[in-house]
Amino acid sequence: MSTETAPPLPPYQGIRLADVRLVRNADDASAALAALLAADAIGFDTESKPTFLKGETSSGPHLIQLATDDTAYLFQIGAAPALDVLKAILESTTTLKVGFGLSDDVKRLRHKLGIAPAQVLDLSVALRGGQRNDLGAKSAVAKFFGLHLQKSKKISTTNWATPRLSEKQILYAADDAQVALRVYRRWIADGGKVAPARRKTASAHEAAARTAD
C-alpha cells in the first residue's frame, strides 16, 4: 500500500485590503446600498463575539459582511448601525445572498436586529450534492478551485464587537463573504442551478436543498 500523501494545494488568494470598505457613515452606507442592490447575487456572512462560558448566549451579530464580485462591505453593529440600509439589502427579494452555514446568522439577525433576510442560499446545503454532510467553505474552495482556503481559528475567535477591527480581522471577515460569492459563480458556471421557489414563502435555501436531494 502506498504511503505517499497528496501534495498540498496552492493557497487561495483572498480579497485585497484596498477592496474592502468599512461602512462608517451615511455616505458609505448609501454607496454600499447602491452597489449591493445592483448585483444579482452577493456574498453574505456575519461575525459575533465568541462566547466561552457554559450557558452563555451570544449577543451577536457584531459585524455583517456583504460582498460584490470586486468589493466587500463591512457593517459594524455598534452604537449607530446602518439598520435601514442593512434591512433594505438583506430583505430584498431581487438580490440573492449566498454564504456558508447561514442558519445561525439568519436567526441572530431576526432576533437582535429585526431583519428577516430574503432570498438566502446556504451553499453548505446547496453544494452537498445529495451527500449527508454539508460542504464547508474550505472543502468548496478545494473542490472548485483546487486551492487551500486558510481559516485561522485564532482570528475567528477574536473580539468582533471591538470598535476598531485589526487588518487581519477585516481581511478574514471580507474573505468569508466574498469567497462564498466566488464559489457560487463557479458552481453556476459549471452548471449548478438554484431551483425556483415553489411557493412565495420558500427561500432560495429551501429550493436549492430540494435540487440537491
Salt bridges, closest charged atoms under 4 A:
ASP19 OD2 - ARG16 NE 2.96
ASP40 OD1 - ARG185 NH2 2.99
ASP69 OD2 - ARG185 NH2 3.02
GLU91 OE2 - LYS87 NZ 2.87
ASP122 OD2 - HIS205 ND1 3.96
ASP134 OD1 - ARG128 NH1 2.92
ASP176 OD1 - LYS151 NZ 2.43
ASP190 OD2 - ARG186 NE 3.55
GLU206 OE2 - ARG199 NH2 3.87
ASP213 OD1 - ARG128 NH2 3.86
